[in-house]
Amino acid sequence: MNQTLKKRGLRFYASIYFKIIAQDFKSKMSYRADFIISTLGMIMTNISGFIAFYIMFQNFETINGWNYYEMLFLYGFSLIALTPMQCLFDNNWNLRYKVYEGDFIKYCFRPINIFFYFISEVFDVKGLGQLLMGSLTLAYAWNKLSLPFTVGTAVLLVLALITGSLFMIAIMNLAAATCFWIINSGYVMVTMFKFTEYAKYPVTIYQGIFRVLFTFVIPIAFVAYYPSYIFLRSGVPILTCMSPLFGIFFFWVSYKVWMLGASKYAGTGN
């Protein structure tokens, strides 16, 4: 079976993914009101963040050198960067329940990559509302900052957003995987997700140990601050240049840890 799995390439997994997602969409669209309400709820939640920034800057012209539109840029950027994690990897929230209740065992007997199969079962449509709000906010801030928009900047923007997404996905993969070793690991997922709020601010506003923590331990600074730095400031730091490679490596590590936990899974017993 291992030889068979190795022979299966991107085309195979893409076809399987779209078939699984199609079934998930069919089940979700049977409750259209829930889809609409959930999407609107996500948009309203993100609008509240927009309003919070507006109120904040009624009292302060800048925050540690960052003006209103630069902060909005980071906010919109972070919302878009968080969308792939929200839409494509949302099933990580269900992992601990599958493990504790014994339902995870079904993934161990399928002739397909366990991580891929588990993650692809759920597509969270609420994330589309977040994507819309993030795109509008980023476009508004981009215009107000009079940033040039060329083919080159568009490519850099896409690369930067992918980089930020990889870091966020990796953080949540690692948090979810703790359920293979820790009982009642839900608090780990909740805590890590709450840290996403800090990704919406420049890491320079934090002092001392927190700046180190958010850069090298829980690297939320790479979700928005470092990838988007190239658009907002001159003189690109080395961490911004290296962030795409760091993002790929961090995602790979999170995948390996997740798979290691899955390989140790032996069911719930009797």
Sequence and secondary structure as in RCSB ss.txt:
>XXXX:A:sequence
MNQTLKKRGLRFYASIYFKIIAQDFKSKMSYRADFIISTLGMIMTNISGFIAFYIMFQNFETINGWNYYEMLFLY
GFSLIALTPMQCLFDNNWNLRYKVYEGDFIKYCFRPINIFFYFISEVFDVKGLGQLLMGSLTLAYAWNKLSLPFT
VGTAVLLVLALITGSLFMIAIMNLAAATCFWIINSGYVMVTMFKFTEYAKYPVTIYQGIFRVLFTFVIPIAFVAY
YPSYIFLRSGVPILTCMSPLFGIFFFWVSYKVWMLGASKYAGTGN
>XXXX:A:secstr
 HHHHHH  HHHHHHHHHHHHHHHHHHHHTTHHHHHHHHHHHHHHHHHHHHHHHHHTTT SEETTEEHHHHHHHH
HHHHHHHHHHHHHSTTHHHHHHHHHHTGGGGGGGSSS HHHHHHHT   THHHHHHHHHHHHHHHHHHHTT    
HHHHHHHHHHHHHHHHHHHHHHHHHHHGGGTSTTTHHHHHHHHHGGGGGGS GGGS HHHHHIIIIIS GGGTTH
HHHHHHHSSS  HHHHHHHHHHHHHHHHHHHHHHHHHHH      
